């Protein structure tokens, strides 16, 4: 006999919310969640275990921080965000970011007298990210100039010699450029044989990072009358109002570099050449 009044409502969980009950879910970096009280939707970009907070970044790259716990939706379902599970210690890499054989537990060598100069802070940070392990083993210090125009003055202060070689990495070192003329002048000077100046063809070291690592097909063409970094950020839709925006853009680019494979060959060979020059046997 059919029950025309349907099943007993008390036999089911009639108090369950329509979206289902919230379940504990680790707050994994990269997951997109919504905070229900503010409707703020964004990607999880940071989790602070000590403060028990999670930071979300929306599609306009604005960030807000919320307490971990209940009150979030993940794929439309309620979740209770918890700190991500700590991963077990990974196996030690056999290669450095530059592709060299990793030397574990080796103490950094006392710094050599020789140096590598680069034009700016971003150049130095990129070299450190890829070649930092190698440079510490070899005892090579990287210093930034603030611009190739100051190179001659730096060399006067440094006094290059057989035991004090200098390798210099220059942006946009192409025939006929100001940078090329400066390099040629130093090569002809009395200290020229103790200084090796090499360069890459890019306007700025940013462009030495392969564009597909950032999800773009190519680096934008920037009109000559615009400052290149600001123009790049503008065309990519990134904030570019002040130097803080440019710094954040660079950190985003740098975060996509994990090894030499993320850089263009035109930069790789030049840096390796400089390392060989300042660490090689003195003739």
BELBEL-V699522 format. One record per helix or strand of 3 or more residues. SS is the DSSP state (2 for helix, 1 for strand). FROM is the first residue (numbers start at 1). LEN is the number of residues. If there is no record, write none. Layout:
ss=(SS & SS)
from=(FROM & FROM)
len=(LEN & LEN)
This chain:
ss=(2 & 1 & 1 & 1 & 1 & 1 & 1 & 1 & 1 & 2 & 1 & 2 & 1 & 2 & 2 & 1 & 2 & 2 & 2 & 2 & 2 & 2)
from=(9 & 23 & 32 & 40 & 53 & 63 & 69 & 77 & 115 & 121 & 141 & 148 & 166 & 178 & 192 & 195 & 205 & 211 & 228 & 243 & 260 & 265)
len=(3 & 4 & 4 & 9 & 5 & 5 & 6 & 6 & 4 & 18 & 4 & 11 & 5 & 10 & 3 & 5 & 4 & 4 & 9 & 12 & 3 & 15)
